[in-house]
Amino acid sequence: MRIKDTTQPRPLAGMTVLDLTTALAGPYATLLLAGLGARVIKIENPRSPDTARNNAPFVGRDGVAMVRRHEDDMSLAIMERARNKESITLNLKDPRGRELFERLVQQADAVVENFSAGTADRLGVGYTRCAELNPRIVYTSISGFGANMVSRQNRAMDTIVQALSGLMMTSGEADAPPLRVGVPFGDLTAPLFAVIGTLAALIQARTTGQGQHVDVSLLGAITALVAAEPFEVMQRTGQATRTGNTMPRLAPFGIFPTQDGHIAICAPTDGFTTSLFEAMGCPELAQDTRFVSRDQRVQNHEGLHALIEAWTRSLSTDEAVERLERAEVPSGRVRDPGQAVRDPRLLARGETEVIEHPTYGAVEDIIVGGLPIRMTGAFAGFDKPAPGLGQHNADVFSQFLGLDAGAIARLRAEGVV
């Protein structure tokens, strides 16, 4: 396990981010900012908080269950996505709630939201209003199709965006149905671009004194990555764009079955191919006219991949890995998620980590994503558990807004916080 040196400075220390996000795409962006040291204040409606708080499975004193068994059981989703954040409640539909939000905006560095396009403006908390209150504010919107794209198809779930982006038609066999990527690719990719844009805008604001609106769409994020590969050009030249577990244009390159699993082999260069043939016990194949050059290997990829598959099928995964590693052929066993996240290298670097319930600690062996960024002069990562709903109302409202306990209690009784 990684030893967390929290005495080091944090890269974004001193930055305050108001987090209006829900579900996954927005909360993942603010999670990254929190992991980099920003003070992230998660703002939820007291009557209808983040839907992730009610997502199964739940973790509590009795471990993991698919239903909430105790009042203090906490959704694993919120345990993961709200680490290192503070939680306050505000009813933004109430004028008094909006006023409190506006006072927070005047002291913040950034706002992040992932409402459907147009919703923030209708609530009176959009970029235009926030910029009037604080010209230095960096306001980041994460939406399905773009903050300025209000349409009938406005609500974008990850699977819908995967379908529209073309991503589903890049994997699988040529004649197979569309294939959904198992992880929510759009919901996890758009936040990366949102964080990059937010940090760039914060740097610019320091120089110019002027904030701006950072606008990232899930559809744009995924499609930009799809467009990074020449699928359309390959199609024009008569090449298949869906090639299953092999990539003919880089042959030998693909996933191959073993006696007890699968292994990935990527050996597109002449040197790697020669080493692969040696590992297979067939060094003479390097002189075979079908395989002597990359162009020849691509032209004869079906025969080449069939030879490799026949070899891997004769071995256990461990045997194949050992022979390929000894020959220095780029390769790796195909692991299931549970095996992958427990890789000692990842745990040692904090790229994955054990999640803990804020009250009961590590009641189960549950591994979640860490912050896969290591720095020599700063601490980047998570060292605080997810907060309960409104846990930091008193701290935030007193520190930022000067409200005393009596005032906060009255606002709570009236449904404002």
N, C-alpha and C positions, 0 to 999 in steps of 0.2 A: 504494500500500500504506500501511496505517496505521503511523505511527511510535509505538511503544509506550513511553510514559513510565513505566517501572517504578520510578522514584524516588518517585512519588506513593504515599501510603498506600493500603492496600487495605481495603475496607469491612468484611470479616469477619476481618481480621488478629487473631490471638490465639485464634480459635475452632478447636477440634479436633474433627473428624468421623471416626468409625469407619465405614467403608464396607463393608458385608457384601453388596453388591448384585452381580448378574450380568446378562448379556444387555444389554437396552437401557433399559427404563423406569427401573430403579434407578440404573444408571450415569449416565444423563443428568441425573438430579436431583443427584447428587453432583458431576458435572462443572460444573453451574451454581454450586454452592456453592464449588467450587475456583476457578472463574473470578472469583468475588467475594472471594477471598482467604482462605477457610478452609483450614486444614491438613487435607486429606482423606487418610486412611490407608486404602488399599484392601486388604482382607483376603481372601486366597484360600486354598483348600485346596491344599497342595503337590502332592497326587496328582490332583486334579481341579479345576484352576483355572477361572476364568471362561471359559465356552464361546466367548465372543467372541474369545478369543485364537486360535482355530482357524477363524474365519470367513474365507472368501475375499472379496475379493482380498487378496493379500499384497504388501507393499512391501519392497524391499531394495536391495542394491547394483546389481542389474540392472534395476531399475524395478519395474513392476507385473506380477503374474502371478496366475492363478487357482489355482495350486498353490504350496506352499512349496518353493523351489529351494535355499535356503541356511538354515542353522540360525538365523541372525540375521534372516531375513525376518520381518516383523511384520505381523499382520493390520491392515488399514486400520481396521477397527471399533475395535480396542483403541487404535490410534494416535489416533483421534479422541476416544474416550470416556474415556481415562485421562490426558488432558493435565492438567498441574498437580497430579497426584496422586502419592502415595508408595505403594509396593507392598511388602506383607509377606505371609508365608505362615503360616497357622495351621491345624492340623487340629483343628477344634472337636469332633470325635467322640472325641478323646483327652482324658481328664481334665486332663492337663497343658496341652494347648492351650487348653481352656476356662479354666483358671486364669490363663494369660497374658492371655487376652482380658478376663477380669474385672478384672485389674489395670489394663489399659488403660482400661476403662470408668470406673474410679474417677477417672481424670484427664481424661476427655473431656467435651465439651459436648453432643455428639449422636451418635446411632447411626442409620444408615439401612440398611434391609433390604428386599428384595423376594422373600423366600421365599414359597412357597405358604402359605396361611393355616394356622397351627398348627405349621409346621416349626420356626420359631425357638424356640418353647416346648419342643418335643421335644428340640432340641439343647441346651437349657439356657441360651440366649442371648436369650430373649424379654424383653419390656418389664418384666414383674414382677420377674425376677431382676436386670435392670440397674438398676431403680429401687431395689431393696434395697441394691445396692452404691453407688449414687450418686443420691440423691433429686433432684438438680438435672438429671439427664440428660433430654434431649429425644430421644425414641425414635420414629423415623418409619418406618412400614410402608407399602409400596406393593404392592398385590396386585390380582388380577383382580376380586374381588367384595367385598373388605373383610376386614380382619384377623380379624374375629369371625364370618366366614361360611364355615364349613367345610362343604363339600358334595361330592357326587359330581362335579359340574362345577367342580372347584377349580382346574384349570390353565387359565389364560386367555391364549391367544395374541391378538395384536392383531386379527387378522381375525375371530376368534370374538367379541370384544367389539364390534367394529364392527357385526357382524351383530345382536347382542343389543340394541345401543343404539338401533337404528332408523336409524343414520347411512346405511346402505347404501340406504335407501329415500327419501333426501332429494335425491339427485342422479340425473341421467339422465332419459330420456323416460318418460312415464307407463306405457307398455306394455313397457318394457325390463326385463331381469332386474336383480336387485340389483347395485349398483355399489360395489366396494371402493375406498376412497380410497387413492391410490397411495403416499402416505407413511404410515408406521405411526402413525396419528393418536392412538390410545390410548396407545401407548408413549411418545409425546412430549408428550401433553397432561397426563396424570396427574402426571408429574414437576414440571410447572409449579405445580400446586396443592400438591404435596408440599413444594416449596421455600418457597412462600408460608406454608404451615402451620408448617414448621420454623422459619422466621425469626420468625414471630409468637410461637411457643412459646419461643424463645430470649429474646426481649424480655421476655416474661412471667416467665420464670425468673430473669432479672436482678432483677426487681422483687420477686418473691415468694420466691425461693429454692427454688421447687418446679418440677420438670420435669413432663412429661406424655407421653402416647402420642398421636402424630399419625398418623391412619389415613386413607389415600387409596386409592380403588379405581379401576381403569381404567374399569370399567363406569359408575361414578358420574360420573367426570370427563367422559366423552364424552356420556352421556345428559343431564347438566346443560346442556351446550352445545346439544344437539339441542333440548332443551325451551325454550331461549332464543328459538327461532323458533316462531311460532304454527301449526305444521303441522297439529295436530289440529283447531284452531279453523277453519282454512281448509278442511279436509276437511268439517267439519260444515256449512259454508256452501256446499258444492258446488264449491269451488275446487280445482283440481289442486295437489297438493303436490310433484309431480315434473314440472318444466316444461322439462327439458333445458337448453339454453344461454341461455334468456331467463327473466326474472322478470316475469310479466304484471302483478302488483300494483304494480310500480314503472315500468311502461313509459313511455319506451323504456329498456330495461335488458337487456344481454346480450352474448353473444359472436357476432361476425358474420364470415363468410368474406371474404377479399380475394382478389386474383388469385394471391397467393403465400403466403398464411398466414391468420391470424385477428387480429381486434382486439376488445378489450372496450370497450363504450360504456355509460356509466351517466349518464343525463340525466333524472332523474325530476321535476325541478322545471320550472315554466313557463319560467323564464329559460334553463335549460340546454337545454330542448327547442327554444326559439326559436333559440338559437345553433347547435344541431345542424342545424336546417332551413336556416339560412343557410350553414353549411359544405357542405351537400348541394346548394346552389344552388337551393333551393326555399323561399324565405322565405314564400311564400304559404300553405304548409302550416300555419303558425302560426295562420292564421285559418280553417282548415278545421274545420267543426263537429265532426268526428270527433276532433280533437286539441286543441281550444282549452283544455281543462282536464284535470287529472289523472284525474278520474273518467271523462271521455270517452276518454282515451288508454288507460286500463285496459280499458274496455269494448271498445275497438277495437284491442287490442294486436296481434292477428294481422296485420291490414292494415298497421299502423304498422311492425311489425318486418319485414314483407315489403318495404316501401319502403326501409327502411334497408339490408336485405340486398342488394337490387338495386343500390343505390348503392355499397356497399363492394365488391361483386363486380366493379365496373367499374374499381377502383383497385388499385394495388399497396399493400402494407402501409405502406411509407414515405410514399406519397402520402396515404393516409388519415390516418396519424398527423400529418403536417404540416398538413393542412387542419383537423383537429379541434383540434390544439394552438393553431393561429392563432385559431380561434374560441373558445378556452378552454372546450372541451367535455371533461368528465372522460373520459379514455380511455387506453388503453395497448395495445401490441402483446402478443400471446400469445407467450411465449418458451419454449424448451425449457430444462430444468434447467441444462444446461451454459452456455447464454447467460446465464441469470438469475444464477447464482452469480458470474459474472465481471463483473457490473455495477460499473464503477469507483466509483460512489457507495458501494456496499456494502463493497468492498475498502478504500476510504479510511477508512471508519468502523470497520473490524474486524468487521463483521457477517458477512462471510465472509472466509476467509483460506486461504493456502497451507499445507498440512500438510507437516511434515518428519519424515523418519525420524530417530530419536535418534542414530544413528551416521553415516548417509550424507547427511543433509540433504534438500533438495528434489530428489530424484532424478527426479521426474515433476511435471508441472503438475497437481496434485491440489488442488482447492478443497473445503473443508469449512466447516461452520458455525462462526462465531465466537461471541462473546457479544454479543448485540444490545442492550447497555446501555451508554450513555456517561454519564460523570459528570464534573463540573467539578473536584471536589476529591479524586478517588480514581482509581486504576487498576482497571479491571474488564476482564478478558480472560485470555488464555492466553499464557504466555511460557516454559513448560517442556514438553518432549516427554513422551510416555507412557513410564512405566518398564517395565523388564523384570520378569518374575515374581520376587518376593522381593528386588528390587534394594535395598530400604531396610531389610532385616531388621536389619542391624548397627546402623544409625543409630537406628531406633525402639526396638529392644529394649534397647540400651544407654542411650539417653536417658530413656525412660519407665520401664524396669524394672530398670536397673542390671546387665544381663547382660553378661558379658565374652565375648570371642571364643571361648574354650574352651567355655563353657556353650552358646552358640548353635550351635557346631559339633556338640556332642553331641545337642542337640535335633534338629538337621537329620538327623543319622545315624539317629536313632530315629523319624523320620517325623513329629515333632511340629510342625516348622516347615519 
